[in-house]
Amino acid sequence: MNDHAGGQPMNGRVALVIGASKGIGAATAEAFAAAGAAVVLAARDTTALAAVADGIQARGGRALAVGADVTDAASMREVVDQAMTAFGRLDAARIACSPAASM
């Protein structure tokens, strides 16, 4: 028996994806959203990040785009703070970038 609403195992959950502006990060964010999660997208490229969030929202998902730099601890704290303010919880996190890629 499937206990997940509409077959969406992440329904009601919130996922944070760091490096979500393109490539594997964007695909991961889209997969979390398709699984029912609200997603918090973080990356330095805010234009690309907004496009990913807009695509998720256009398909009925919930997405929050937050400009951030993975090499800056204060920036990452701000991402978590915004996630908690917007959604009240954080259930999963995926880092799809490396500090070297951010420099």
SULWO-V423748 format. One record per residue. N is the residue number from 1. PHI is phi in whole degrees, -180 to 180 (999 if undefined). Layout:
# SULWO-V423748
{{N,PHI} {N,PHI}}
This chain:
# SULWO-V423748
{{1,999} {2,-93} {3,-88} {4,-93} {5,-59} {6,61} {7,73} {8,-105} {9,-65} {10,-103} {11,-56} {12,84} {13,-104} {14,-127} {15,-120} {16,-104} {17,-123} {18,-95} {19,90} {20,-88} {21,-80} {22,-165} {23,58} {24,-61} {25,-63} {26,-64} {27,-64} {28,-65} {29,-61} {30,-65} {31,-68} {32,-59} {33,-63} {34,-64} {35,-83} {36,104} {37,-77} {38,-76} {39,-121} {40,-108} {41,-104} {42,-131} {43,-174} {44,-78} {45,-82} {46,-69} {47,-67} {48,-66} {49,-62} {50,-62} {51,-65} {52,-65} {53,-62} {54,-61} {55,-63} {56,-64} {57,-66} {58,-64} {59,-94} {60,91} {61,-88} {62,-110} {63,-143} {64,-123} {65,-100} {66,-132} {67,-66} {68,-157} {69,-123} {70,-60} {71,-85} {72,-115} {73,-59} {74,-64} {75,-63} {76,-70} {77,-62} {78,-64} {79,-60} {80,-64} {81,-59} {82,-67} {83,-62} {84,-66} {85,-66} {86,-75} {87,-122} {88,77} {89,-164} {90,-146} {91,-107} {92,-150} {93,-143} {94,-139} {95,-99} {96,-115} {97,-150} {98,-128} {99,-56} {100,-63} {101,-72} {102,-88} {103,-88}}
